[in-house]
Structures are given as C-alpha cells and as structure tokens.
C-alpha cells in the first residue's frame, strides 16, 4: 500500500497561557507560566490550591449561537479550538467530500464537572430530575461528535481515551488514517477540563499532584525538587491533510508528520516501566515508522515531562536508550512547566508547540528550572527558549495504564 505524505495545515488551541494557538505559542516562547490559585471552586478545604486554568473563559464570546449551553467545559474548549484550526487551514469544507474527512479528539475524563454538579443536584431533588442533557454533556466522545456535527464530517469519528497519551494518540491515529489512504482531511487533538473538587481530590490522594502554594515551584519538570504535577485544562486541535490535497489548494504547511510510535508498558496502573522501557520503544518506533530516520537527525524533543519523580527520570533514561551519545546533544523541554498537565489535551497542545518550534526555529523553555537532578542530566532548555534550526522533532506522551505515544515531525520543506 502506498504511504502518502501527511502535513499540518491548521492549528487551534485554548490553553492556560492563551485563547488561541498564536497567543499560546507567543506565551510559550516567552516562558509565561499559567499556574495560579484555583478559581473555579473554593479549594480551601483541600490540599491542592493551584492549577493551570484557562483564564477569563467566556463560551458565549468564543462560540456562536446558544449550543454551548449544552456543552460541558471540555467540549467548549474542543469546539473553539476546532473552529480556529479549520479557519486557520483555509479549508472550504463545503467543497470537500466530507465522507473523506473525519475527527479524532481525545478526552481522558470528559465532562466530570457536570457529573459532580448533577450528583449534588439529584441528591437534593431526586435522580429523575437530572438534566436531560447530562449524558451527552458528560461522555468523553461527545467532543469529537460535536465537532463532526458542526462541520458535517462523515468519515471516521472517534475518541482515544488513553489518559495522558490520548492527544498524541489522536494525532498519530489521524496521521495513519490519512497516510494509509482512508481520508484526505482529519481534525485531531484533545480537550480536557478536570479542575474540579472530585478530580483534584482523586489525583491528590494518589499523590500525583503538587501540594505547595508557590506557582513558581509547582510545575518544575526535571528539577530535583519536583514532587507532583499541576492540573491543567484546555484543548488543542490540528488539521492534518494529505500532501497532494494540500498542494492542490495552495495550503500553507506548518510541518510534516512523518512517524508514529505507540506501545504499552503492561507494567503498572500508574508507574512507568523501569528505565522508561515502553517510552523508549515508542520513540524508536516513531523513527522507524518514518522510514528509519537516524537518531542524530532529531534535534528537539517536547517531553512528557510531568514534574513527577518517576516520570521525569524514566523519560530521561528512555531518551538515552534511544539516542545514545546524541541524547546529550539534543534539546529536551517540557512545556507542562507553563501549561500544567492537560491530560487528554496535553499531547495535542504539545504537538502544536512542536510544529511551531520547527517552523520558527525556536525551542520553548522548561521554566522555573533551578536544581539539577543527577537522574535528569540532559539539556532541558532551562528557563529561556532559544533559537535552533531543527530538522526533526519528537513529541512524547506517557499515560496512566502504561500507554505510550510518540509522534515525529519534520520541518517543512516542499520537495
């Protein structure tokens, strides 16, 4: 079967550091941190008081009509990002064969905030008084479904629910779907909104979240003082397009997707496999999937980099396993130091940042990095971004349940 080329032609994002892809990228380049005190509910009675929230979100301003009233917050983010990505791509979807256009949008948790509100309401008034929109608002696949309905996309529409790896799985799966001849256009990415009392409590009791109150020392990937991630929220959506299709309409291209690796640790429900073995296999698979790209041609990795002790050390080991001596010559940064951990949206937003890093020749920093850890001894682009011409870049996502996903992007060169 012919392996077709796949390019990125549209980007959209709603993040803790911006309400659009360009705004979020400007903030990431500048090292702006989106971590701050929780405002969506009173967190005084809980251990965790910080999160990376989407600030000043007004769905009525971001979305047309009144349908947003029946969307949960994660779906609102996803829809806004999708609308931006489609507009950015310049696609006229009314002129497309929409049976050859699809959606893959991840969400790890879906509308958990709606569940919490409806549970409280029903305990007071009875469960037969539940909001009739409750189920469509809470299920994790509805973000993808709503986007398909809004744009009339009748091809594949699905929702990878692979925890923290979901956004990267969505981009990788969409890449393969186009590459292997099943579609010309795919909207892909992830959306999440889990800054809620129940979700935050759940991650707190499993000792996954940072519990301090200093935003500058909360999300500190690869730092010796890291001790838990900061919950983030938002969405990222990319338009992937078959190269000849994009060329025929004169589309602008951000980057080319060239490889995808996906593995499972099959080890533990939350802890990574020893030495980052599963993540290493995913990275190696992505290089092989791109036709055997030599590790030395990779200049940048947007790391999963959660700011947890086990993840950051294991991911560092995985990079060394795959890249050998070259590991100390490439740059590795974690934009979660600025956005927090956006769960099912993380990989999508990080794919956007990776594509823009290739386009601009600029690597975003790992902010608030202070104390080196002997177990994390690579170049993490500390505190300030830097100019760098990079040919290939990887974006990693490593999720609870042992899910590992990695995509390989190439700087755009029309050849």
C-alpha positions in Angstrom: 0.0 0.0 0.0 1.3 3.5 -0.9 2.3 5.5 2.2 1.1 9.0 1.5 2.6 12.2 2.9 0.7 14.0 5.7 1.1 17.7 6.6 -0.3 20.0 9.2 -2.3 22.9 7.7 -4.3 24.3 10.6 -3.9 24.9 14.3 -6.3 25.8 17.1 -5.8 26.0 20.9 -7.3 27.1 24.1 -4.8 26.8 26.9 -3.8 28.2 30.3 -1.5 30.6 28.5 -3.7 31.7 25.6 -7.1 31.5 24.0 -5.7 30.7 20.5 -2.8 28.9 19.0 -0.8 32.0 18.2 -1.4 33.5 21.6 -0.4 30.3 23.4 2.8 30.0 21.3 3.8 33.6 22.0 3.4 32.9 25.7 5.3 29.6 25.5 8.2 31.3 23.6 8.3 34.0 26.3 8.2 31.5 29.2 4.8 32.6 30.6 3.5 30.3 33.3 -0.2 29.6 33.5 -0.2 28.2 37.0 -2.1 30.0 39.7 -4.7 29.7 42.5 -7.8 27.7 41.7 -10.7 30.0 40.9 -13.4 27.6 39.6 -14.3 26.4 43.1 -13.3 27.0 46.7 -10.3 24.8 47.3 -9.7 25.9 50.9 -10.8 22.5 52.3 -8.5 20.5 50.1 -4.7 20.1 49.9 -4.2 21.3 46.4 -4.8 25.0 45.8 -3.0 25.5 42.4 -3.9 24.7 38.9 -3.3 25.9 35.3 -6.7 27.1 34.4 -7.9 28.7 31.2 -8.4 32.3 32.3 -11.4 34.5 31.6 -13.2 31.9 29.5 -16.5 33.1 28.1 -18.1 30.4 25.9 -20.7 32.9 24.7 -17.9 35.0 23.2 -16.0 32.1 21.8 -18.8 30.0 20.3 -21.7 31.2 18.1 -25.3 30.6 19.0 -26.6 29.0 22.2 -25.5 25.4 21.7 -22.5 26.0 24.1 -25.1 25.9 26.9 -25.5 22.2 26.4 -21.7 21.5 26.2 -19.5 20.7 29.1 -16.4 22.9 29.6 -14.1 20.4 27.9 -16.3 20.3 24.8 -16.5 24.0 24.6 -12.7 24.2 24.6 -12.5 21.5 21.9 -15.1 23.2 19.7 -13.4 26.6 20.0 -10.0 25.0 19.1 -11.6 23.1 16.1 -13.2 26.3 14.8 -9.9 28.1 15.0 -8.0 25.2 13.3 -10.4 25.0 10.4 -10.4 28.7 9.8 -6.6 28.7 10.1 -6.3 25.9 7.5 -8.3 27.8 4.9 -10.3 24.7 4.0 -13.7 25.1 2.4 -15.3 22.0 3.9 -18.4 22.6 1.8 -16.4 21.8 -1.3 -14.8 18.7 0.2 -16.0 15.1 0.0 -16.9 15.0 3.7 -17.1 11.3 3.8 -13.3 11.5 3.4 -12.9 14.0 6.3 -13.0 12.9 9.9 -12.4 13.7 13.6 -10.2 12.1 16.3 -10.5 14.1 19.5 -9.3 12.6 22.8 -10.5 13.3 26.3 -9.3 11.4 29.3 -12.2 12.3 31.7 -14.8 14.1 29.7 -17.4 16.2 31.5 -16.6 15.2 35.1 -17.6 18.7 36.3 -21.1 18.1 35.0 -21.3 14.8 36.9 -20.3 16.5 40.1 -22.9 19.2 39.7 -25.7 16.8 38.7 -24.9 14.4 41.5 -25.3 17.2 44.1 -28.5 18.4 42.5 -30.1 15.0 42.3 -29.2 14.1 45.9 -31.4 17.1 46.8 -34.2 16.8 44.2 -34.2 13.2 43.2 -32.4 11.4 40.3 -35.4 11.6 37.9 -34.7 15.3 37.9 -31.3 15.0 36.3 -30.6 17.4 33.4 -31.8 15.7 30.1 -28.5 16.8 28.5 -26.5 15.2 31.3 -25.3 12.1 29.3 -24.4 14.0 26.1 -22.6 16.6 28.2 -20.5 14.1 30.2 -19.4 11.3 27.8 -15.8 11.6 26.6 -16.6 11.0 22.9 -19.1 13.9 22.6 -16.4 16.5 22.0 -15.4 14.6 18.8 -19.1 14.1 17.9 -20.0 17.7 18.3 -17.1 18.8 16.0 -18.1 16.3 13.4 -21.7 17.5 13.5 -20.7 21.2 13.4 -18.6 20.7 10.2 -20.6 17.9 8.6 -17.6 15.5 8.7 -18.8 12.0 7.9 -15.6 10.0 7.9 -14.0 8.3 10.9 -15.0 10.0 14.2 -13.6 8.6 17.4 -12.1 9.4 20.8 -9.0 7.8 22.2 -9.3 7.5 25.9 -5.7 6.7 26.9 -5.2 9.1 29.8 -2.2 11.4 29.3 -1.3 9.8 26.0 -4.7 10.5 24.3 -3.9 13.7 22.5 -0.8 12.2 20.9 -2.7 9.0 20.0 -5.3 11.2 18.3 -2.7 13.0 16.2 -0.9 9.7 15.4 -4.0 7.8 14.6 -5.2 10.6 12.3 -1.8 10.6 10.6 -2.0 6.9 9.9 -5.6 7.2 8.7 -4.6 9.7 6.0 -1.3 8.1 5.2 -2.9 4.8 4.5 -5.5 6.2 2.2 -8.7 6.3 4.3 -9.1 10.1 4.3 -7.8 13.4 2.9 -8.5 15.6 5.9 -8.6 14.9 9.7 -9.3 17.2 12.6 -7.4 15.7 15.6 -6.3 16.6 19.1 -7.7 16.6 22.6 -9.8 18.5 25.1 -9.9 18.4 28.9 -11.4 20.2 31.9 -10.8 18.4 35.2 -10.1 21.3 37.6 -13.0 20.1 39.8 -13.1 19.1 43.5 -13.6 15.3 42.8 -10.9 15.1 40.1 -8.4 17.1 42.1 -9.1 15.1 45.2 -8.7 11.8 43.3 -5.3 12.8 41.9 -4.3 14.2 45.3 -5.0 11.1 47.3 -2.9 9.0 44.8 -0.1 11.5 45.5 0.2 12.6 41.9 -0.4 16.4 42.3 1.9 19.1 43.7 0.5 20.3 47.0 2.5 23.6 47.6 1.3 27.1 47.1 4.1 28.7 45.2 3.2 28.8 41.5 6.9 29.3 40.6 7.9 26.0 42.2 4.8 23.9 41.4 5.3 22.5 37.9 9.1 22.1 37.7 9.8 19.2 35.3 13.3 17.6 35.6 14.1 19.8 38.6 15.5 17.9 41.7 12.6 19.4 43.8 9.8 18.2 41.6 7.1 16.4 43.6 3.9 16.2 41.5 2.2 17.6 38.5 -0.1 20.6 38.3 -3.5 20.0 36.7 -4.1 22.0 33.5 -7.1 22.3 31.2 -7.8 23.3 27.6 -7.7 21.9 24.1 -5.6 21.6 21.0 -6.8 20.7 17.5 -4.7 20.2 14.4 -5.8 19.9 10.8 -3.9 17.1 9.1 -4.1 16.9 5.4 -2.8 14.6 2.6 0.1 16.4 1.0 -1.2 16.4 -2.6 -4.6 17.6 -1.4 -3.0 20.4 0.4 -0.7 21.3 -2.5 -3.6 21.4 -4.9 -5.4 24.1 -3.0 -2.2 26.1 -2.2 -2.4 25.5 1.6 0.2 26.8 4.0 2.0 24.0 5.8 3.3 24.2 9.3 5.2 20.9 9.5 5.1 17.3 8.1 4.1 14.3 10.3 6.4 11.5 9.4 6.3 8.8 12.1 4.2 7.5 15.0 5.1 5.0 17.7 2.6 3.6 20.2 3.3 1.0 22.9 2.1 -0.3 26.3 4.3 -0.9 29.4 1.9 -3.6 30.6 3.6 -3.0 34.0 1.5 -0.9 36.5 -1.6 1.2 36.6 0.2 4.4 37.2 4.0 3.9 37.5 6.1 3.8 34.3 8.0 0.6 33.4 11.6 0.5 34.8 14.1 2.6 32.9 11.3 4.1 30.7 11.3 0.9 28.6 7.9 1.5 27.0 8.5 5.1 26.2 11.8 4.2 24.6 10.1 1.7 22.3 7.6 4.3 21.3 10.3 6.8 20.3 12.2 4.1 18.4 9.0 3.0 16.6 8.3 6.6 15.5 11.8 6.9 14.0 11.4 3.5 12.3 7.9 4.4 11.1 9.3 7.4 9.3 11.5 5.2 7.1 14.3 4.7 9.6 15.2 8.3 10.5 18.6 8.3 12.2 18.5 9.4 15.8 21.2 12.0 15.1 18.8 13.9 12.8 16.4 14.7 15.7 17.3 18.0 17.4 14.4 18.5 19.8 12.0 16.5 22.0 8.9 18.0 23.5 8.9 15.7 26.6 6.0 14.3 28.5 7.9 15.9 31.5 5.2 15.9 34.1 7.2 17.1 37.1 6.8 13.8 38.9 9.8 11.9 40.3 9.3 8.7 38.4 8.2 10.1 35.0 11.0 12.6 34.5 13.8 10.2 35.5 12.3 7.4 33.4 11.8 9.5 30.4 15.3 10.8 30.6 16.5 7.2 30.7 14.3 6.4 27.7 15.8 9.2 25.7 19.4 8.0 26.5 18.4 4.4 25.4 17.1 5.6 22.0 19.6 8.3 21.3 22.8 7.1 22.9 25.5 9.8 23.0 23.3 12.1 20.9 21.0 12.4 23.9 23.3 15.0 25.4 23.4 17.0 22.1 19.7 17.3 21.5 17.3 19.7 23.4 14.5 18.3 25.6 11.9 20.7 27.1 8.6 20.3 28.9 6.0 22.9 28.1 4.0 21.5 31.0 6.1 23.8 33.1 3.9 26.5 31.7 0.6 24.8 30.8 0.4 22.3 33.6 -0.7 18.8 32.7 -3.7 19.0 30.4 -4.3 15.2 30.5 -6.0 14.1 27.2 -5.3 17.5 25.7 -1.7 17.6 26.6 -0.3 15.7 23.6 -2.3 17.8 21.1 -1.2 21.1 22.5 2.4 19.9 22.7 2.2 18.7 19.1 1.2 22.3 18.2 4.1 23.7 20.1 6.5 21.2 18.4 5.2 22.1 14.9 5.7 25.8 15.6 9.1 25.2 17.1 10.2 23.6 13.8 8.6 26.4 11.8 10.1 29.2 13.8 13.5 27.6 14.6 12.8 28.3 18.2 12.7 25.9 21.2 10.3 26.7 24.1 11.8 26.5 27.6 11.3 24.5 30.7 10.6 27.3 33.1 11.3 27.6 36.8 14.2 25.0 36.5 16.6 25.6 39.3 18.1 22.5 40.9 19.7 19.8 38.7 18.9 16.2 39.4 21.7 13.6 38.7 18.9 11.3 37.3 17.9 14.0 34.9 21.0 15.2 33.2 20.0 16.3 29.6 19.6 19.8 28.1 16.2 20.8 29.3 16.3 24.3 27.7 16.2 25.8 31.2 14.2 29.0 31.8 14.7 30.7 28.5 13.8 29.5 25.0 16.4 29.6 22.3 16.8 29.8 18.5 17.7 26.5 16.9 17.3 25.1 13.4 15.9 21.6 13.9 15.1 19.1 11.1 13.2 16.5 13.1 11.4 16.8 16.5 9.6 14.3 18.7 6.6 14.8 20.9 6.2 12.3 23.7 3.1 11.3 25.8 3.2 8.7 28.5 -0.1 7.9 30.2 -1.5 6.1 33.2 -2.2 2.4 32.4 1.1 2.2 30.6 0.0 4.0 27.4 2.9 5.5 25.4 2.6 7.5 22.3 5.2 9.5 20.3 4.9 11.4 17.0 7.8 12.5 14.8 7.5 15.9 13.0 9.8 17.2 10.3 10.5 20.9 9.4 8.5 21.7 6.3 10.5 21.6 3.1 8.4 21.5 -0.1 10.2 18.8 -2.0 
